[in-house]
Amino acid sequence: MTGSTTDTAMARRGSQGMGLLLLPALLLAACSAQRPITAVRARSDAAAPPSPAQQVMASLPPGNGPAVVQAIATGPVAPVAFATATVSCPAGTVLTGGGIRASIKGDGTPSPSQHFVGAFPSSSDGAAATASAGSPNSWTAIGATGAQPVPDANTMALAICDRGTPGTAAPQVVVKSTLGPFAAASSARATAVCPGGTALVGGGANAGLRKGWPPPPSLHVTASFPSDPGGNTLASGGQPSAWTAVAATGGAPLTGAATTAYALCGTRPATDRMVVKSAIGPSGAATSFSVTARCPDGSILVFGGASTGLTQRGNDPPQGLHLRGTFPSDPAGHPVDGAAATAWTAVAEAGGLLTLGARTTAFAVCSG
């Protein structure tokens, strides 16, 4: 994935069309610091139980401030399948957010069938965080396929771990779920708001069923971003105090769906600032499009998010449009591992339909 000079916008032609009635699913990620981290379980079939844990060794150099660690799960490969990656921050570090990237090994041409259904704070075994479970220290990402197989697919979980910035305490998680989406070509949104006396330090999204697994293949995430308490996007320089998640049905009606937003609420300097970059795209059927929001020179990324197809009025995103990635990156849009990030990248996919006028936005909250 590469970027241009300010709005990193790149369109790529996908290799296969996505079925008109089927769409995205979910992913998960987390963090680690000076000692090895473990990651992950991978699920390659929708009905199969999790596979035995795969071990991924990573480390962070000594230092202060946030840094990124990765875990990569192979898959999903088969149609209507899922792959899950979970990574944990080591002792002495604090989880402050994370992201997901669904891609092809070797950065090959992505498939429009790839999407995700979740990227959120979790327990070390990948269970989504709850408001009563204390401070989560792991991150989970769930990648999914629609109607088309995706040979050589990868699901990457990226977690941001704070290595002991003075005054940093483990954040509390605020969880907000809403029913839906239900009707074909509709969306649902949930917004988790940080309580008074705390500040937003990160967040995530999950789209699934209220009961049971797996989620329907047409369900997918279109936005996971820092927002105001009303679920609205903010301009550059804004101070977000909530996290908003948006999920869409695609072309198929759903029963029993739920959309969940996770806000990680703690403390962060008032000097932190948000950078927002937005561009029109993707537009052609089966195309991929990326946008990168870059931190100012001399600052590093604290957390970030992404949206595609959203407007200030909250109109439903175009049918077929979905996110394939939202993750900490370098200024060129490449995922970061073992170091601090300086940007946040959003990757959107058009699926099998034209999405004229769609807008993709990346949000980066940067240290002052």
C-alpha positions as CSV (number, residue, x, y, z in Angstrom):
1,M,0.0,0.0,0.0
2,T,1.5,3.4,-0.9
3,G,0.4,6.9,-0.5
4,S,0.5,10.3,-2.2
5,T,1.7,13.5,-0.7
6,T,-1.1,14.7,1.6
7,D,-4.3,12.7,1.2
8,T,-2.8,9.3,0.5
9,A,-5.3,8.1,-2.1
10,M,-4.7,5.1,-4.2
11,A,-7.1,3.2,-6.4
12,R,-6.4,-0.4,-7.3
13,R,-8.3,-2.7,-9.4
14,G,-9.5,-5.9,-7.6
15,S,-9.1,-9.3,-9.3
16,Q,-12.6,-10.6,-8.7
17,G,-16.1,-9.2,-8.5
18,M,-18.0,-9.4,-5.2
19,G,-21.5,-10.9,-5.3
20,L,-24.2,-8.2,-5.2
21,L,-25.8,-9.7,-2.2
22,L,-22.9,-10.6,-0.1
23,L,-20.4,-8.4,1.8
24,P,-17.8,-7.8,4.6
25,A,-17.2,-9.3,8.2
26,L,-14.8,-8.7,11.2
27,L,-11.3,-8.7,12.6
28,L,-9.3,-8.1,15.8
29,A,-5.8,-6.9,17.1
30,A,-3.7,-5.9,20.3
31,C,-0.3,-5.0,21.7
32,S,3.2,-5.6,23.4
33,A,6.4,-4.0,24.6
34,Q,9.8,-5.1,25.7
35,R,9.2,-8.8,25.8
36,P,7.7,-11.3,23.4
37,I,4.0,-11.2,22.6
38,T,1.8,-14.0,21.6
39,A,-0.8,-14.0,18.9
40,V,-3.3,-15.7,17.8
41,R,-6.0,-18.0,16.8
42,A,-7.0,-18.3,13.1
43,R,-10.4,-19.4,11.9
44,S,-10.6,-20.4,8.2
45,D,-14.1,-21.8,8.1
46,A,-17.2,-20.1,9.3
47,A,-18.5,-23.1,11.3
48,A,-15.2,-24.4,12.6
49,P,-14.0,-23.8,16.1
50,P,-10.8,-21.7,16.7
51,S,-7.6,-23.5,15.7
52,P,-4.8,-24.0,18.2
53,A,-2.9,-20.8,19.0
54,Q,-0.2,-19.8,16.7
55,Q,2.8,-18.1,18.4
56,V,4.1,-14.8,16.9
57,M,7.2,-13.4,18.6
58,A,7.7,-9.6,18.6
59,S,9.3,-7.0,20.8
60,L,9.5,-3.3,21.3
61,P,12.7,-1.4,22.1
62,P,12.9,0.4,25.5
63,G,11.4,3.8,25.6
64,N,8.3,5.8,26.5
65,G,5.1,6.5,24.6
66,P,2.9,4.5,22.3
67,A,4.3,1.9,19.8
68,V,2.7,-0.7,17.5
69,V,2.9,-4.5,17.5
70,Q,1.4,-6.9,15.0
71,A,-0.1,-10.4,14.8
72,I,-0.9,-12.0,11.5
73,A,-3.4,-14.9,11.0
74,T,-3.5,-16.8,7.7
75,G,-6.8,-16.5,5.9
76,P,-9.7,-16.4,5.5
77,V,-9.4,-18.3,2.2
78,A,-12.7,-20.0,1.6
79,P,-15.9,-18.2,0.6
80,V,-17.9,-17.0,3.6
81,A,-15.1,-17.7,6.1
82,F,-13.3,-15.8,8.9
83,A,-9.8,-15.4,10.4
84,T,-9.1,-14.1,13.8
85,A,-5.9,-12.6,15.2
86,T,-5.4,-11.5,18.8
87,V,-2.3,-9.9,20.3
88,S,-1.6,-8.8,23.9
89,C,0.4,-6.0,25.4
90,P,3.1,-7.3,27.8
91,A,3.3,-6.4,31.5
92,G,4.2,-2.8,32.1
93,T,2.4,-1.5,29.0
94,V,-1.1,-0.2,28.5
95,L,-3.4,-0.9,25.5
96,T,-4.6,2.4,24.0
97,G,-6.1,1.2,20.7
98,G,-5.5,-0.8,17.6
99,G,-6.5,-1.6,14.0
100,I,-6.8,-4.2,11.3
101,R,-5.6,-4.9,7.8
102,A,-7.0,-7.5,5.5
103,S,-4.6,-8.1,2.6
104,I,-2.9,-10.6,0.3
105,K,0.5,-12.2,1.1
106,G,3.3,-10.1,-0.4
107,D,0.9,-7.2,-0.9
108,G,-0.7,-8.7,-3.9
109,T,-3.8,-7.4,-5.6
110,P,-6.6,-7.5,-2.9
111,S,-9.9,-9.2,-3.5
112,P,-13.2,-7.2,-3.3
113,S,-14.5,-10.1,-1.3
114,Q,-12.2,-9.2,1.7
115,H,-13.6,-7.2,4.5
116,F,-13.7,-7.2,8.3
117,V,-16.4,-7.6,11.0
118,G,-14.5,-6.5,14.0
119,A,-11.4,-4.8,15.4
120,F,-11.7,-4.2,19.2
121,P,-10.2,-4.4,22.7
122,S,-10.4,-7.9,24.1
123,S,-9.2,-10.5,26.5
124,S,-6.1,-12.5,25.6
125,D,-8.3,-15.3,24.1
126,G,-10.1,-12.9,21.8
127,A,-13.3,-12.4,23.7
128,A,-14.6,-8.8,23.2
129,A,-14.1,-6.5,26.2
130,T,-17.1,-5.6,28.4
131,A,-17.6,-2.6,30.6
132,S,-17.5,-4.7,33.7
133,A,-14.2,-6.6,32.9
134,G,-11.8,-3.9,33.9
135,S,-9.1,-2.6,31.6
136,P,-8.4,-4.8,28.5
137,N,-4.8,-5.3,27.5
138,S,-5.3,-7.3,24.2
139,W,-6.7,-6.4,20.8
140,T,-8.6,-8.7,18.4
141,A,-9.2,-8.4,14.6
142,I,-11.6,-10.5,12.5
143,G,-11.2,-10.7,8.8
144,A,-13.9,-12.2,6.5
145,T,-14.7,-13.1,2.9
146,G,-17.9,-12.7,1.0
147,A,-19.0,-15.1,-1.8
148,Q,-15.6,-15.3,-3.4
149,P,-12.6,-17.3,-2.2
150,V,-9.4,-15.3,-1.5
151,P,-6.2,-17.4,-1.9
152,D,-3.2,-16.1,0.1
153,A,-5.4,-13.9,2.3
154,N,-3.9,-12.5,5.6
155,T,-5.6,-10.8,8.5
156,M,-3.3,-8.5,10.5
157,A,-4.1,-7.2,14.0
158,L,-2.2,-4.1,15.0
159,A,-2.2,-3.0,18.7
160,I,-1.0,0.3,20.1
161,C,0.7,-0.2,23.5
162,D,1.9,2.7,25.7
163,R,5.3,2.0,27.2
164,G,4.9,4.0,30.4
165,T,4.3,7.6,29.4
166,P,4.3,9.5,32.7
167,G,0.8,9.8,34.1
168,T,-0.7,7.1,31.8
169,A,-3.1,4.8,33.6
170,A,-4.9,1.7,32.2
171,P,-8.0,3.0,30.4
172,Q,-11.5,1.9,31.1
173,V,-13.6,0.5,28.3
174,V,-17.1,1.9,27.6
175,V,-19.3,-0.4,25.4
176,K,-22.4,0.7,23.5
177,S,-24.4,-1.7,21.3
178,T,-27.4,-1.0,19.1
179,L,-29.7,-3.4,17.2
180,G,-29.2,-3.6,13.5
181,P,-28.7,-3.2,10.6
182,F,-31.7,-5.1,9.4
183,A,-33.1,-4.0,6.1
184,A,-31.2,-4.6,2.8
185,A,-28.8,-1.7,1.9
186,S,-29.1,-0.1,5.3
187,S,-26.7,0.7,8.2
188,A,-26.7,1.0,11.9
189,R,-24.4,3.0,14.2
190,A,-23.5,2.9,17.9
191,T,-21.5,5.5,19.8
192,A,-19.7,4.9,23.1
193,V,-19.1,8.1,25.1
194,C,-16.3,8.6,27.6
195,P,-17.5,9.7,31.0
196,G,-16.6,13.1,32.5
197,G,-13.1,13.4,33.8
198,T,-11.7,11.0,31.2
199,A,-10.4,11.5,27.7
200,L,-10.7,9.2,24.6
201,V,-7.5,7.3,24.0
202,G,-8.8,4.8,21.4
203,G,-11.6,2.6,20.3
204,G,-13.0,-0.2,18.1
205,A,-16.0,-1.7,16.4
206,N,-17.7,-5.1,16.2
207,A,-20.5,-6.2,13.8
208,G,-22.2,-9.5,14.5
209,L,-25.2,-11.3,15.8
210,R,-26.7,-10.7,19.2
211,K,-26.5,-14.5,19.7
212,G,-24.4,-17.1,17.9
213,W,-21.6,-17.3,15.3
214,P,-20.9,-16.7,12.5
215,P,-22.2,-13.3,11.4
216,P,-23.9,-13.2,8.0
217,P,-21.6,-12.8,5.0
218,S,-23.3,-9.6,3.9
219,L,-22.6,-7.8,7.2
220,H,-19.6,-5.5,7.2
221,V,-18.0,-2.5,9.0
222,T,-18.0,0.8,7.2
223,A,-16.7,3.0,10.0
224,S,-14.8,3.0,13.3
225,F,-13.7,6.4,14.3
226,P,-13.3,9.0,17.0
227,S,-16.3,11.3,17.2
228,D,-18.4,13.7,19.3
229,P,-21.0,12.3,21.6
230,G,-23.6,12.5,18.9
231,G,-21.6,10.2,16.6
232,N,-20.5,13.0,14.2
233,T,-17.1,13.3,12.6
234,L,-14.9,16.2,13.7
235,A,-12.6,18.4,11.6
236,S,-8.8,18.6,12.1
237,G,-8.0,20.1,15.5
238,G,-11.2,18.7,17.1
239,Q,-11.2,17.0,20.5
240,P,-13.1,13.7,20.2
241,S,-14.8,12.3,23.4
242,A,-16.5,9.3,22.0
243,W,-16.1,6.4,19.5
244,T,-18.6,5.5,16.7
245,A,-19.0,2.3,14.9
246,V,-21.1,1.8,11.7
247,A,-22.1,-1.5,10.1
248,A,-24.0,-2.2,6.9
249,T,-26.0,-5.0,5.5
250,G,-25.1,-4.9,1.8
251,G,-27.8,-6.3,-0.4
252,A,-29.3,-8.8,2.0
253,P,-31.7,-8.2,4.9
254,L,-30.6,-9.5,8.2
255,T,-32.1,-10.8,11.4
256,G,-30.6,-10.5,14.8
257,A,-27.7,-8.2,13.9
258,A,-26.0,-5.9,16.4
259,T,-23.4,-3.1,16.0
260,T,-21.1,-2.4,18.9
261,A,-18.7,0.5,19.6
262,Y,-15.9,0.4,22.2
263,A,-14.4,3.6,23.6
264,L,-11.1,3.3,25.6
265,C,-11.2,6.2,28.1
266,G,-8.3,7.3,30.2
267,T,-6.0,10.3,30.3
268,R,-4.0,12.0,27.5
269,P,-2.4,15.5,27.2
270,A,-4.7,18.3,26.2
271,T,-2.1,19.2,23.6
272,D,-2.9,16.2,21.5
273,R,-4.4,17.1,18.2
274,M,-6.5,15.3,15.6
275,V,-5.6,15.3,11.9
276,V,-8.4,14.4,9.4
277,K,-7.8,13.5,5.8
278,S,-10.6,12.8,3.3
279,A,-10.8,12.0,-0.4
280,I,-13.4,10.8,-2.9
281,G,-13.1,7.1,-3.6
282,P,-13.4,4.2,-4.3
283,S,-15.6,4.7,-7.3
284,G,-15.2,1.8,-9.8
285,A,-16.5,-1.6,-9.1
286,A,-14.0,-4.0,-7.4
287,T,-11.5,-1.2,-6.7
288,S,-9.6,-0.4,-3.5
289,F,-8.8,3.1,-2.2
290,S,-6.7,4.3,0.6
291,V,-6.3,7.6,2.5
292,T,-3.6,8.4,5.1
293,A,-3.7,11.1,7.7
294,R,-0.2,12.1,8.7
295,C,0.9,13.5,12.1
296,P,2.8,16.8,12.0
297,D,6.6,16.7,12.0
298,G,8.0,15.9,15.4
299,S,4.8,14.2,16.7
300,I,3.7,10.6,16.8
301,L,0.4,8.8,16.5
302,V,-1.6,8.2,19.7
303,F,-4.6,6.5,18.0
304,G,-6.8,6.8,14.9
305,G,-9.8,5.5,13.0
306,A,-11.5,5.4,9.6
307,S,-14.8,5.8,7.8
308,T,-16.1,5.3,4.2
309,G,-19.3,6.3,2.6
310,L,-20.4,8.5,5.6
311,T,-21.8,12.0,5.4
312,Q,-22.3,14.5,8.2
313,R,-26.1,13.7,8.0
314,G,-25.4,10.0,8.5
315,N,-26.7,8.7,5.1
316,D,-26.3,5.0,4.5
317,P,-23.1,4.1,2.7
318,P,-23.5,2.8,-0.9
319,Q,-24.3,-0.8,-1.2
320,G,-21.2,-2.9,-1.5
321,L,-18.8,-0.3,0.0
322,H,-16.8,-1.5,3.0
323,L,-13.6,-1.0,5.0
324,R,-10.7,-3.5,4.4
325,G,-8.3,-1.8,6.7
326,T,-8.0,0.8,9.5
327,F,-4.5,0.8,11.1
328,P,-1.5,2.7,12.4
329,S,1.0,3.3,9.6
330,D,4.0,5.3,8.3
331,P,3.3,8.4,6.2
332,A,3.3,6.2,3.0
333,G,0.4,4.0,4.3
334,H,2.5,1.0,5.3
335,P,1.6,-0.8,8.6
336,V,4.0,-0.2,11.4
337,D,5.5,-2.9,13.7
338,G,7.8,-2.6,16.7
339,A,7.9,1.2,16.6
340,A,5.9,4.3,17.0
341,A,3.5,5.2,14.1
342,T,3.3,8.6,12.6
343,A,0.1,8.3,10.6
344,W,-3.2,6.4,10.3
345,T,-4.4,4.7,7.1
346,A,-8.0,3.9,6.0
347,V,-8.5,1.3,3.2
348,A,-12.0,1.1,1.5
349,E,-13.2,-1.5,-1.0
350,A,-16.0,-0.9,-3.5
351,G,-17.1,-4.6,-3.8
352,G,-18.9,-5.5,-7.0
353,L,-20.8,-2.3,-7.5
354,L,-20.1,1.3,-8.6
355,T,-19.9,3.6,-5.6
356,L,-19.8,7.0,-7.3
357,G,-19.4,9.9,-4.8
358,A,-18.2,7.7,-1.9
359,R,-15.8,9.4,0.5
360,T,-13.1,7.7,2.6
361,T,-11.6,9.4,5.6
362,A,-8.7,8.7,8.0
363,F,-8.5,10.2,11.5
364,A,-5.1,10.5,13.3
365,V,-4.8,11.7,16.9
366,C,-1.2,12.8,17.4
367,S,0.9,13.8,20.4
368,G,1.4,17.5,20.8
